Amino acid sequence: MKPIKTAIIGYGLSGSKFHAPFIQDMKEFELSAIVVRNPEKIHAGVQDIPVYESIEKVLEEKPEIELVIISTPTPTHYSIAKTAIQAGKHLIVEKPFVVTIEEGEELIALAKEHNTVLSVYQNRRWDGDYLTVKDLIDSGRLGNVHTIEMNWDRYRKEVRDRWKENDIPGSGVFYDIAPHMLDQALCLWGEPSAIYGNLQKQREGAKATDYFHVVLEYEKGSILIRGGTLVAAQTPRFAIHGSEGSYIVCGHDPQEAQLQAGIMPNDEEYGKRDENRVSLLVKPDGTKERIEVAIGHYADYFKQVADAIREGSEVPVTGEEGLAVIRLIEAGIESAKEKKIVIN
């Protein structure tokens, strides 16, 4: 397979840690350009890669670019994606896909018109804990599952002056963290029949949402997702309850921490699980069985994108799937604002 010449737009945490390591390590890709406002932030590992200040400049000077990865602040996704699609480039857009439903619908239509691959980077589908949960549900080991709880907690008391924490469209933890869990919910049970949202600003001086509690209703039961920034105690990442038992897993998939520590995807240490991580199946009689958490790998996502571009195979996380998350976000915001259940 001829390497796919790739440009990464935005080189903060997402671009430098969640995308560049895979584009650099995998034979299917070639990192050909980086777009960043402050070139001095480029670290030693990519100093030989051409750096540009705008996507327009990249498209002008490097027309051979095939794939554009957008890892910029969410409010900029739509305009950058539109420019790339109109230039005939394939796209990976960091989650959340866009800010509004209308933006997503337009980009999906444009991608179809220009026959380009459009994928949303919902990498948590490849987390080991989620893969373990999905396998337990699909295998029937928990019986008829009626309740799924997902938590994403952290303790960050200080409000920082950055776009994610300012009062602008697409900011706050409901746009930042909830898309992971909403996408996982959609993969597990599909579209909910109704949604109830509770969004708060809990920290002193908070300008954007820093806590959410959302309930997705289904005929078979409920999915509860929750995330906050003032939670010091560890809560289960997943708690699944069924007629034949419950499953809880605490902590987080190791891939993010490993990538931030500079461990590359091809490193032998990459993806290794924490053997002390709480992962228990609790049976109706109270007995407990330790469940080995699966090993996930974000490289699987990128390999599927490469196959979609080169072989025409199925696109992982399509624009439509990314848009489904945005629909739930908008419904959750409406529910919280109107203090009512929104029928989906």
C-alpha positions in Angstrom: 0.0 0.0 0.0 1.4 3.4 -1.0 1.7 5.6 2.1 -1.0 8.2 2.5 0.5 11.6 2.6 -1.1 13.3 5.6 -1.3 16.8 7.1 -2.2 17.4 10.7 -4.0 20.6 11.4 -3.5 21.7 15.0 -0.6 20.4 17.2 -1.8 20.6 20.8 -2.5 17.5 22.9 -4.7 15.8 20.4 -2.5 16.4 17.3 0.8 15.7 19.0 -0.3 12.7 21.1 -3.4 11.1 19.7 -2.6 11.4 16.0 1.1 12.1 15.1 2.5 9.0 16.8 0.3 6.7 14.7 0.9 8.6 11.4 4.6 8.5 12.1 4.7 4.8 13.3 2.4 3.2 10.7 3.6 2.2 7.3 0.2 3.1 5.8 0.9 6.8 6.4 3.4 9.5 5.8 3.4 12.7 7.9 3.9 15.4 5.3 2.8 18.6 6.9 1.7 20.2 10.2 -0.3 23.4 10.6 0.1 25.2 13.8 -0.2 28.9 14.9 3.0 28.7 17.0 5.7 26.8 15.1 8.0 27.0 18.2 5.7 24.5 19.9 6.7 21.8 17.5 8.8 19.2 19.4 12.0 17.5 18.3 10.2 14.4 17.0 8.7 16.3 14.0 11.3 19.1 13.5 11.9 17.8 9.9 8.3 18.0 8.9 7.2 21.2 7.0 5.2 23.5 9.2 2.5 25.9 7.9 0.3 28.5 9.5 -2.9 27.7 7.6 -4.6 24.9 5.8 -4.9 27.1 2.7 -1.1 27.4 2.5 -0.7 23.6 2.9 -3.2 22.9 0.1 -1.4 25.5 -2.1 2.2 24.3 -1.6 1.5 20.6 -1.0 -1.3 19.5 -3.4 -0.1 15.9 -3.0 -1.6 15.7 0.5 -4.4 13.1 0.5 -5.5 13.0 4.2 -6.2 16.0 6.5 -6.5 15.4 10.2 -8.3 18.2 12.1 -7.3 18.4 15.7 -8.0 22.1 16.3 -10.5 23.6 18.8 -14.1 22.4 18.1 -15.5 25.7 16.9 -13.0 25.6 14.0 -13.8 22.1 12.8 -16.5 23.1 10.4 -14.7 25.7 8.4 -11.4 23.8 8.1 -13.2 20.6 7.2 -15.2 22.4 4.5 -12.0 23.8 3.0 -10.3 20.4 3.0 -13.3 18.6 1.5 -13.7 21.1 -1.3 -10.1 20.5 -2.1 -10.8 16.8 -2.5 -9.0 15.7 0.6 -10.0 12.8 2.9 -10.7 13.7 6.5 -10.3 12.6 10.1 -12.0 15.1 12.4 -11.3 15.0 16.1 -14.3 14.5 18.3 -16.7 16.2 18.7 -17.4 16.2 15.0 -18.8 19.8 14.9 -20.7 22.2 17.2 -24.1 22.0 15.5 -26.3 19.6 13.6 -26.4 21.9 10.6 -22.6 22.0 10.3 -22.4 18.2 10.4 -25.1 17.7 7.8 -23.4 20.1 5.4 -20.0 18.4 5.7 -21.5 15.0 5.2 -23.3 16.2 2.0 -20.1 17.8 0.8 -18.0 14.7 1.4 -20.4 12.6 -0.6 -20.4 15.2 -3.4 -16.6 15.2 -3.6 -16.3 11.4 -3.0 -14.0 11.8 0.0 -13.6 9.7 3.1 -15.0 11.5 6.2 -14.3 9.9 9.6 -14.7 11.2 13.2 -12.0 10.3 15.7 -14.0 8.5 18.4 -11.0 6.6 19.6 -12.6 5.3 22.8 -14.3 2.6 20.8 -10.8 1.0 20.9 -10.4 1.3 24.7 -9.8 -2.0 26.4 -12.5 -1.4 29.1 -15.2 -0.6 26.5 -14.2 -3.7 24.4 -14.5 -5.8 27.6 -17.9 -4.3 28.4 -19.2 -4.9 24.9 -18.0 -8.5 24.9 -19.7 -9.2 28.3 -23.0 -7.7 27.1 -22.8 -9.5 23.7 -21.9 -12.8 25.2 -24.9 -12.8 27.5 -22.8 -13.4 30.7 -24.7 -10.6 32.5 -28.1 -11.8 31.3 -30.5 -9.1 30.2 -28.7 -5.9 30.8 -31.0 -3.1 32.1 -28.6 -0.4 33.3 -25.3 0.9 32.0 -23.4 3.5 33.9 -20.4 5.4 32.6 -18.3 7.9 34.6 -15.5 10.1 33.6 -14.3 11.9 36.7 -11.3 14.0 37.6 -10.4 16.7 40.1 -9.4 20.0 38.6 -10.4 22.7 41.0 -8.7 25.6 39.2 -10.5 27.2 36.2 -8.0 27.7 33.4 -8.0 30.4 30.8 -8.3 28.3 27.7 -10.9 27.9 25.0 -12.4 24.7 26.5 -13.2 26.5 29.7 -14.5 29.8 28.2 -18.1 30.6 27.3 -18.0 29.9 23.6 -19.9 27.4 21.4 -18.5 23.9 21.7 -16.7 24.5 25.0 -17.1 22.7 28.4 -16.9 19.1 29.4 -20.2 18.1 27.8 -18.7 18.7 24.4 -15.2 17.5 25.5 -15.8 14.3 27.4 -19.4 13.3 26.8 -18.9 12.5 23.1 -16.8 9.5 24.2 -19.6 8.0 26.3 -22.4 9.0 24.0 -20.7 7.3 21.1 -20.1 4.2 23.2 -23.8 4.2 24.2 -24.9 4.4 20.6 -22.6 1.5 19.7 -24.0 -0.6 22.5 -27.7 0.1 22.4 -28.4 2.5 19.4 -30.5 5.6 19.5 -32.4 6.3 22.8 -36.1 7.0 22.8 -35.6 9.9 25.3 -32.9 11.9 27.0 -32.7 13.9 30.2 -29.7 16.2 30.8 -28.4 18.1 33.8 -25.5 20.4 33.1 -23.8 22.5 35.7 -21.0 25.0 36.4 -19.8 23.7 39.8 -16.4 25.4 40.2 -16.0 28.9 41.4 -15.5 31.2 38.4 -16.5 28.5 35.9 -17.6 30.0 32.5 -18.4 26.7 30.8 -20.1 23.5 31.8 -17.9 21.5 34.1 -20.3 18.8 35.2 -22.9 16.7 33.3 -25.4 14.0 34.3 -27.3 12.6 31.3 -29.8 9.7 31.2 -30.6 7.9 27.9 -33.8 6.0 28.0 -34.4 2.7 26.0 -37.2 0.1 26.0 -34.7 -2.3 27.6 -33.4 0.1 30.3 -31.3 3.2 30.8 -27.7 4.4 30.1 -26.4 7.0 32.6 -23.4 9.0 31.7 -21.7 11.4 34.1 -18.6 13.5 34.2 -17.2 16.1 36.5 -14.2 18.2 37.5 -14.6 18.2 41.3 -14.6 14.4 42.0 -11.6 13.3 44.1 -12.7 9.8 44.8 -12.5 7.1 42.1 -15.8 6.0 40.6 -16.2 3.0 38.2 -15.5 3.9 34.6 -18.2 1.4 33.7 -20.9 -0.3 35.9 -23.1 -2.7 34.0 -26.1 -4.4 35.7 -28.0 -7.3 34.3 -30.4 -10.1 35.4 -27.4 -12.5 35.9 -24.9 -10.2 37.5 -23.0 -6.9 37.5 -19.7 -5.8 36.1 -17.6 -2.9 37.3 -14.2 -1.6 36.0 -12.4 1.3 37.5 -9.6 3.5 36.1 -8.9 4.4 32.5 -7.4 2.7 29.5 -3.6 3.0 29.6 -3.2 4.3 26.0 -3.7 8.0 26.7 -1.2 8.1 29.6 1.3 6.1 27.5 1.0 8.4 24.5 1.5 11.4 26.8 4.5 9.8 28.3 6.1 9.5 24.8 5.6 5.7 24.4 5.0 5.1 20.7 2.4 2.7 19.3 5.0 0.3 18.1 6.7 0.1 21.4 6.5 -3.2 23.3 5.1 -1.4 26.4 2.3 0.3 24.5 -1.2 -0.9 25.5 0.0 -3.0 28.4 -2.8 -3.3 30.9 -2.6 -2.4 34.6 -2.9 -5.8 36.3 -4.1 -4.1 39.5 -7.0 -2.4 37.8 -10.4 -3.2 39.4 -12.4 -5.3 36.9 -15.0 -7.5 38.6 -18.0 -9.6 37.6 -20.3 -9.8 40.7 -22.8 -12.7 40.5 -26.2 -12.8 42.1 -24.9 -15.0 45.0 -22.3 -12.3 45.8 -19.3 -14.2 44.5 -16.8 -12.2 42.5 -14.8 -13.1 39.4 -11.9 -11.0 38.2 -12.3 -10.2 34.5 -9.2 -9.6 32.4 -9.5 -6.2 30.7 -9.0 -6.5 26.9 -6.1 -4.7 25.3 -7.2 -2.0 22.9 -5.2 -0.3 20.3 -6.0 3.0 18.6 -3.9 1.9 15.6 -6.8 -0.3 14.6 -8.8 2.8 13.9 -6.1 4.3 11.7 -5.6 1.0 9.8 -9.3 1.0 9.0 -9.1 4.6 7.8 -6.2 3.7 5.5 -8.1 0.7 4.1 -11.2 2.9 3.5 -9.0 5.3 1.5 -7.0 2.7 -0.4 -9.3 -0.2 -0.7 -12.8 1.4 -0.4 -13.6 -0.6 2.6 -16.0 0.5 5.4 -15.2 3.8 7.1 -14.7 3.6 10.8 -16.9 6.2 12.6 -18.6 7.8 9.7 -19.7 11.4 9.5 -23.3 10.2 10.2 -22.1 8.4 13.4 -20.3 11.5 14.5 -23.4 13.6 13.8 -25.5 11.2 15.9 -23.4 12.2 18.9 -24.0 15.9 18.1 -27.8 15.2 18.0 -27.6 13.8 21.5 -25.5 16.7 22.7 -28.0 19.2 21.4 -30.9 17.2 22.9 -29.1 17.1 26.3 -28.5 20.8 26.2 -32.2 21.4 25.4 -33.2 19.1 28.2 -31.0 20.9 30.7 -32.1 24.3 29.6 -35.8 23.5 29.6 -35.6 21.2 32.6 -37.6 18.5 30.8 -37.2 15.1 29.2 -36.6 15.4 25.4 -38.2 12.8 23.2 -35.6 11.7 20.6 
